Amino acid sequence: MKLVIARSALNDLLDIKAYYTEQGVPEDGQRFVNTILEKAQKLTDQPDSGRKVPEFYQQQIRELIYPPFRIIYLRHASVVSLVRVWRSERLLLLPEDET
């Protein structure tokens, strides 16, 4: 399988880095981003390892939990698309053009 990172997920990762930089701990932000990308890459071998996202009840919309983040991805026949990376307390919305 191939991993694709949607623009929305890329923006989320950049926001994570910016937030932790603003808090004075840029190394924490970089560590979170690196680990999230490592977990996303592992999905190419194990695309069903995440659970179905409860808000959507659709088999192809799945998530990994990496506290305090939810790593949302779409599982297709030969592609895993990372679409959002959000703090777990946020309401989950997927961009219409990404689903």
DABEL-V913260 format. One record per pair of residues at least 4 apart in sequence whose ideal C-beta (glycine too) atoms are under 6 Angstrom apart, sorted by the first residue. I is the first residue (numbers start at 1). J is the second residue. D is the distance in Angstrom with one decimal. If there is no record, write none. Layout:
i=I j=J d=D
i=I j=J d=D
This chain:
i=1 j=44 d=4.3
i=1 j=47 d=5.9
i=1 j=78 d=5.8
i=1 j=80 d=5.5
i=2 j=79 d=5.1
i=3 j=41 d=5.9
i=3 j=44 d=5.2
i=3 j=80 d=5.3
i=4 j=79 d=5.6
i=4 j=81 d=4.7
i=5 j=9 d=5.2
i=5 j=10 d=5.5
i=5 j=82 d=4.8
i=6 j=81 d=5.8
i=6 j=83 d=4.7
i=6 j=98 d=5.1
i=8 j=83 d=5.9
i=8 j=84 d=5.8
i=8 j=95 d=5.1
i=8 j=98 d=5.9
i=9 j=82 d=4.4
i=9 j=83 d=5.5
i=9 j=84 d=5.8
i=9 j=85 d=5.6
i=12 j=84 d=5.9
i=12 j=85 d=4.1
i=13 j=33 d=5.1
i=13 j=85 d=6.0
i=16 j=29 d=5.6
i=16 j=32 d=5.6
i=16 j=33 d=5.9
i=17 j=29 d=4.2
i=17 j=33 d=5.7
i=20 j=25 d=5.2
i=20 j=26 d=5.9
i=20 j=28 d=4.8
i=20 j=29 d=2.8
i=21 j=26 d=4.3
i=21 j=29 d=5.9
i=36 j=71 d=5.9
i=36 j=85 d=5.7
i=39 j=64 d=5.6
i=40 j=82 d=4.8
i=43 j=47 d=5.4
i=43 j=80 d=4.5
i=44 j=80 d=5.8
i=47 j=75 d=4.6
i=47 j=80 d=5.3
i=50 j=62 d=3.8
i=50 j=63 d=5.1
i=50 j=64 d=4.5
i=52 j=62 d=5.9
i=53 j=61 d=4.8
i=53 j=63 d=5.0
i=55 j=92 d=5.2
i=56 j=61 d=4.7
i=60 j=74 d=5.5
i=60 j=75 d=5.0
i=61 j=74 d=6.0
i=62 j=73 d=5.8
i=62 j=75 d=5.8
i=63 j=70 d=5.1
i=63 j=72 d=5.0
i=64 j=71 d=4.3
i=66 j=71 d=6.0
i=68 j=87 d=5.2
i=68 j=88 d=5.4
i=69 j=85 d=5.6
i=70 j=86 d=5.3
i=70 j=88 d=5.2
i=71 j=85 d=5.5
i=72 j=83 d=5.3
i=72 j=84 d=4.1
i=73 j=80 d=5.5
i=73 j=82 d=5.0
i=74 j=81 d=4.4
i=74 j=83 d=5.9
i=75 j=80 d=5.9
i=83 j=94 d=5.9
i=83 j=98 d=4.8
i=86 j=90 d=4.6
i=94 j=98 d=5.7
i=94 j=99 d=5.2
